[in-house]
Amino acid sequence: MKFNQLLKRQARAPDTHNLAGGEAHAMSAELELAMLLLTSFLEDQFYRKADATAARLRELVAAVPDKAFVAKAALYARREAGMRSATHLVATELARRVKGAEWTKRFFERIVLRVDDATEILACHLALHGKPLPNALKKGLGAALARCDAHQLAKYRGGGGAVKLVDAVNLLHPPHSEALAALVRGGLAPAETWETRLTRAGQEATDEVDKAARKAEAWTSLVRTRKIGYFALLRNLRNLLGQAPELIDAAVAILTDQTAIRRSLVMPFRFRTALDAIEGVKAPDKWSDSGFIGGLSPALDALYPETEGASHGDFQSSRQKLIEALNVAADLSLANVPRFEGRTLVAVDTSGSMAGHPLKIASLFAAVIYKANRADLMLFSNDARPVVYNRADATLIIAQRIEEQATLGGTNFHSIFDKAADAYDRIVILSDMQAWVGYHTPAEALDRYVARVRKRPRIFSFDLAGYGTLQFPQAGVYALAGFSDKTMETLSLLEQDKTALLREIQRVEL
């Protein structure tokens, strides 16, 4: 019996250190690859620079023996979770490392959801490996471009990158299409995008009054005909409120369209960002002449006489409509949150390394689990403390309050189990997993908690940074990562299968 306990302790012993210097458990290469693909925008993070993240991603592609799994993970991240830059890098590495596999051409074709996916992958390959281009890469990316229509090609033919769309056609020699032929000979009509419409309005205006009128007209055409993409609308709500407030109702209809939300692959935390932007807009005493902050210019008063002399209250009403729409949209985007049996504790890491996107994501996912499951909620940093919010409040409102109470100190995982007063069926921890206060993993703190409440909970490790380590052994934890609505679907599967994330990836068809 004593030797069994010794083996058990050895199996749970930490085998690495995290980037903060604390003890940690390593992941398998497959799980670390999945975590990184689902969390990395290849930007600088608190503990790791973008170049180091890219280097680690390349190492993982080399380390995972089953390259078909690598391809499936990239497709899952791109098509289900909307991740881009990391999937471009993985595609580039696969092009170099996989020769002769029958699935490669199909993979390169399917990894392209937007035309600029192809040009970015090409630019990445040329920067890292130069020429010649592997045949499978050329055939797959070429097939992806050949299926694009004239509007899609025109939308992405320019850009500020070194590899233009025409360069891609010349490098790939894709199958013939009329749209590609028109692109090469320079006969492709300009794409009517929201950027070009608004840019032209500014360029053609004779004065500021004329510019305001033209921009309002451009917004009217884009929103009422739904020619503006969902994410573009989300990013431009502040401008819409200032330049064409009469379109708020039409914008609200788009924002709360569940089909449009799902099709857009917009990540739920983007609604938090949009809410911050809208709440930060302040109305002046009178409508602004520039139209930037929430009123009609004199030119728009002439175009829309029903709004002439609009009051501060009208502005507040329009802004409130957008705030309510964003709250509805966020809830719709997270409609697949699981309903768990029994009692749930959600612990949110509010340490300094979580500031920014990680905390926005953690607070939003915590809020939706808190509401859906009548869960208990705890915030932890140097120490842990329970918090209580009104579950009737909108998800975004609860998420805001979590952020507002963040202490941004150290990261103490032990405090979760030291301060948990009740017996729980599961404890969901949302963190970047960079615990360092005490430097030891929380295994003993968890054991003390179990002895105190006489129940061992399932531990859900929700990774928000992809740094590559766990605070619990991989075999003993329910590991998850990601920022999209798909994350919530996978969370619901973990109760039955600890390896649900990896199994979801394995189900992707090549």
N, C-alpha and C positions, 0 to 999 in steps of 0.2 A: 504493500500500500504506500509506504514511504517513497519507494522508487517511482511509482506511478505519479505521485504528486511532484516529484523532482522533474520527471519528464514533462509534466504539464507546465511547470514554471519555466522550463527551458524553452518550450514551444512558444510561450508568451513573451519571452525576453526580447527587448528591443534589439534590432540588428543594424541600425544606422542612426544618423543624426539629420534633423531637418535643417533648412537654411537659416533658421533663427538660432541654431546651436543646441536645441533640445533633443533628448532621446526620441527616437521614432521607429516605426516599422516600415520596411521597404515594400513596395508594390511589385507585382509581376510586371514584366515589360508590357504585356498586353493591356493590363488595367491602367498603367501609367500613360500609355499612348492614348487610350480612350479618354482619360481624364484631361490630358493636355489638349487634345483635339476639341473637346467640348467646352473648354474654358479659356483658351488662348486666342487673343486678337493679335498676337505677335507684337505687343506693345510693351513698354517698360512697366514693370510691376514693382511693388514695394521691396521684395527680396531678390528680384532677378530682372536683368535688363533684357530687352527684346532679342539681342544677338545671342545671349546665352540660352534663352528659351528656344530659339530656332535651332541652335546647335544641339540641344537636348532632344528636340523632336527628330532631327536627322539621325541621332544615335539610336533612338528607339525604333525607327524604321529599320535600321540595320540589325538591331538586336532581336526583334520579333521574327522567329523562324518562318512562320506561316504568313507569307506576303499577301495571300488572299485575304486574311484577316485584316491586315493593314489597309488594303483597298476598301474592304467593307466598312471599316471604321471611318475612313475618309468620306465615303459616300453617306454614311449615317450622319456624320457631323455636318456635311454640306446640305443634304437634301431634307433631313429631318430637323436639324437644329439651326440651320442658316449660317453656320460658320464658314468663313471664306479664306483668309490668308493662310491659316494653318493647313487647310486642305490643299491649297495650291502648292505649298512646300512639300507635303507628303506625295502629291501626284508627281512632282518633279523627281523626288527620290526614287519612287517606284519605277519611273521611266528608265532610270539608270541601273536599277538593281534587278529588275525582272526581265528576262529574255525568253521569248518563245512560249510563254503561257497563253492559253487560248482565250483568257478573259480580259487581257490587257486593253485591247482596242475598245471593247464595250465599256470598260471602266473609264477610260479617258473621255469617251463620248458622254457618259452619264454624269461625270463630275462637273460638267459645264451646265449650269442653270441659267447664267447670264452670259452674253457675248463676251464681256470683259473677263470672265473666268478664263477663257481661252488665251487672251492676250497676257493676262497675269501669269499663267502657268508657263507660257512661252518665255516671258521676260525672266522668270525665276530660273528656268532651265539654262537660258543663255548666260545669265549672270553667274551661275554656279558651275555649269558644266560645258558651256559653249556649244559648238557644233561638232559633229553632225547630230541632228535630231533623230532619236530612235523611231523606227517605222511605226510601231504601235501608237506612239504619241502623235505622230503626224496623221495617221489614219483616223484615230479617235477624235482628236480635236477638229480635224477637217470635216468629219461627218457631223459633228456638233454645229459647226458654222454653216454647213450646207442646209440644215433644217431651219435656219433662222430666216425670218421674212425681212423685207426691205426696211420696215420701221425699226426692227430690233438692230439691224446692222447700222442704220443711220444714227441711231441713238448713241452707239458706242464707237463710231468710226474715228473720232478725234481722240480727245483725252490728252493728259499731260505726260503720259508714260513714254519710255523710249521705244516700245513696240506698239506701233499703230495697227489698226485693223487691216489695212492694206498690206502692211509688212507681214502680218500673220497669214494672209491669203497667199502671198508670194512664197512664204516658207513652207506652208502646209500643202499647197496644191489640192484643195478640197474638191469633192465632186462638183460638177457644174450646177449652178442655179442662176436664174435670171437676176436675182437680187445681188449675188456675189459678182456677176459680170458687170452690173451697173456700178457697183462699188469700185471695181478696178478701173473702169474707164472714166470715173468721175461723174457719172450721170445719176447718182443716187440723190433723190430729193432730201433736203434737210428734214430731220426728225422734229416734230412739234412736241417738245418736252416743256415741262413747267419752267425749267431754267431758261430755255431759248425764248419762250413767250415773254417772260418778265424782263429778260435782258433786252429784247427788242423794244419792249415798251419804254424802257429807260433811254435807249439810244435814239429812238425816233421822236421823243418828246421835245417840244419847243421851249418849255419852261417847266417849273416845278408843279404848277397847277395842271398842266397837260400831262406830266408824268404820273401824277396821282390818279388822274382819270384813266389813263391807259393801263396802269397796273391794276386798277379796280376792274376794268373790263377784262383783262387777262385772267385774273382770279375767277371772275364770273364764268368765263368759258371753261376753265380747267375744272372747277368744282362742280358746277351744275351738270356737266357732261361726264363727270368722273374720269377725266383724262389725266388726273394727277394720281400717282401711286400712293398707296396707303402710308408707307414710311415717309415719303416726301410731304404728305399732308401733316403727319404727326410732327415733323420737324419745323413746319411753317405756320403752326397755329398762332404764334405770337405775331407774325407778319400779317396773317389773315385778319386777326382781331384789329390790327391797326389800319390796314389798307382796304379791307372790304368787309366790314362787320355785318353787312346785310346778308352775308353768305353763311353765317354761323349755323343756322338751322340745317342747311344742306351739308355742311361739314360734319355736324353731329350725326346725321344719318349715315354718313360713310364710316365715321369712327366707331359706331355701334353696330356695324354690319358684321355678324359673326363669320360669314363666309369670306369677307374681305380680310378679316383679321387672320384667319387660318391660312389663307392663300399667300399673305404677305410675308410669312415667316418672321414677323417682327417679334423681337424678344420682349417679354413682359416688362422688364425693367425700363424699357424705353418710355413706357407710359409715366413712370415716375419722373424721368427727365423732362418730359413734356409738361407734366403738372408743375414742376418747379419753375419752368419758364413762364407759364401762364400766371402762376401766383405771384411771380416777381414783377409783372407789369403793373404799373400804377397809372391811374387815370388822372389827367390834369384837371384844373378847374373848368376849363372849356375844352372843346374838341381841338386837338393839335392840328396846326396848319400842315405839318408834314405828314400827318396820318400815321406816324410810326407807333404812337402809343395808344391808340384806342379811340379814335374819333374820326369823323369825316372831315376831309379838307373842304374848302369852298367849292372846288371843282366837283367833288362827290355830292355836296349838297345840291348842286344843280342837276346832277345825273339822277339822284335819288331824293326828290323833294320830300318824301315822306319821313326822311331822317333829319331834315333840316332842324337845327336847334336842339339836337338830341342832348340829353342830360347825362350827368355823371351816373345816374341810376341806370340808364340804358347800357352804358358800358359795363357796369357791375352785373347787369342781367346777362349780357352776352358772355362775359367771362365766366359767370357761374354755370351757364349752359355747357361751356367747354369743360369745366372742372368736373361736372356731373357726368359728361360723356366719357371722359378719360377714366373715371372710376368704373363706369359700366364696362368699358372696353377692357380694362385690366381684369375684371372679374370674368368676362367672356373668354379672355385669352388663357385663363387658368381654370377653365370649367372642368378639367379632368383631374382635379386634385382628389387624391384617394380619401375615402372615409374608412377610418380604422376602427376595429373593435377594441374595446378596453380603453385604458388611460394612456395619454400621450403627453410627453414633455418636449417642448421645442426649446433648444438652447442656442442663442445667437451670439456669435463671437463679435464683440464690439471693440476689439483692440485696434491699435494704431495702424497695423498693416492691412486692416479691412477697410480703411477709409476710401471713399470713392465708389466705383462700380461694385466691388465685392459686397460692401455693406448695403448698397441699394438692392442688390439681388437677394442677399440674405434676409433683409427686412421684409421684402415683398413675399418671398416664399414662406417665411415664418408667419406672416400675417394671414396668408390664405390657409395654411394648415391649422393655425390657431382658430380661425373662424369655422372651418369645415368640420373640425373634430372636437370642438370645445376643449381644445388642448390647454395645458398650462404653458406659460411662457416664462423664459428666464434669459436675462442678458448677462454675459460674462466677459471679463477682461482681466484685471488684476484679481478680482473677486467676482462672485456671482450673486445675482439678486433676482428674485421673482418680480414680475410686473403684471399688472392687470389692466386691460383696456376693454372698452365697450365693443362686444362682438357684433353689435348692430351697425357699427360704423363701417364705412366702405374700406375695402382692402388697402387702397392707397393711403387712406388717412391713418390707419393703424401702422402701416409701414413708415410713414413720415414720423410718427411718434416714437417708433423704435429708433430711428436714426437720430432724432433729437436727443434721446437719452443715452447715446453712445458715449462712453468715457474715453475711448481711444488710448488705452494704456497698454499693459502687457497682456500675455495670453496664458491663462491658468486653467487648464482642463480639469485639474483636480477639484477646483471649486464647484464645478457642476454637480459632482457626486457628493461633495461635502455639504452643499446647501439644499440639495433635493430632499424634501421632507416626506414625500409620499412614495408609495410603491407604484411603479409605472410598467406598463407592458412594453413600451418602447420609448427611447430617448433619441430625438432627431437633433443632431448637432450640425449647424451651418457655420462653416469656418474655412479659413485657408490652411488649416491644420499645422500652423507654425507655432505650436505651444513651446514655451521655454521657461515659464515661471516654475521653479522647482526642478527643471531639467529632466525629470524622470517622466515616463509615460504614466497615464492615470490608472494603470491596472490595479494597484493596491487601493486607490481611492474608490474605484468601482467595487472591489471586493468588500470594503468596509460598508459601502452603501447597501450592497446585497445582504450582508449579515444584519444590518440594521432594520431593513424593511422586509427581509425574508422573501425576496423575489428578485430574479435576475432579468433585467429588461433586454430587449433587442436594442442594439446600438446602430443607428443609422448615421453613417459618416458622409456628410454632404459637402464635397470638395468644391470650393469656389475659386481656386487659383491654379490648380494643376501643378503644384510644386513637386509632386512625386513621392510624398510620404504619407503615412497614416499614423494615428495615435493608438491604434489597436491593430493586432495582427489581421491580415487580409482575410484569413479563414474564419475569423470570429466577428466580422463586422459586415454590415450591409452597406456597400460602397456605392456612391452615386455622384454624378457631376453634371453640369450643364445649366444653361440659362433659358431654355425655350419651354414652350408648353409640353413638348415631348418628355421633358424631365419629369413632369408630374405623372404622366402615364407610366413611365418606368418605375417611379417610386411606388406605385400601387402594386407592382409585380414583385417587389423585393421581399415582401413578407413570406411569399411562397418559395422564393429562390434567391439566395444571397448573390448569385452570379447573374442576376437578371439583366444588368447592363451589358455584360459581355455576350449573353445569349441573344439579346436584341440585336446586337451588332452582327452576330453570326448568322442571323436570319436574313440579313440583307442579300439580295440576289445580285450576282455579278453577270 
